[in-house]
Amino acid sequence: MKKIDIDLWGRKELFDFFSKMSQPFYSVTFTVDVTKIYNYVKRKGLSFYYALVYLCTEAVNDTEAFRCKCQWN
């Protein structure tokens, strides 16, 4: 795993803000049209839930900022 130099990191300001909170989190709500994936899985006899979880996981893993983790000393 590569280490991040916090002082040079482009997300330092966000890290500083959230790291001071006892329960850091944020929530985002948006509308997504899932008609195509719904129709696809129903035609194939697959689980819509599992397909949606799989696709969300792929999207998260494709986003570099979500692949970071902090190790506290």
DAVEN-V88016 format. One line per field, one symbol per residue. phi: phi as a letter, one per 40 degrees, with the letter a starting at -180 (. if undefined). psi: psi as a letter, one per 30 degrees, with the letter a starting at -180 (. if undefined). burial: # if it has 9 or more other C-alpha atoms within 8 Angstrom, else .. A space follows every 50 residues. Layout:
phi = ???
psi = ???
burial = ???
//
This chain:
phi = .ccbcdcbccbdccddccccccbcaabbbacbcbdcccccccccgbccdc cccdccccccccbdccccacbcc
psi = kkkkjeffkfgeeeeeefffkeikllkkklkkjgeeeeeeeeefhlkeee eeeeeeeeeeffjeffgkkkjk.
burial = ...........#.....#..................##..##.....#.. #........##............
//
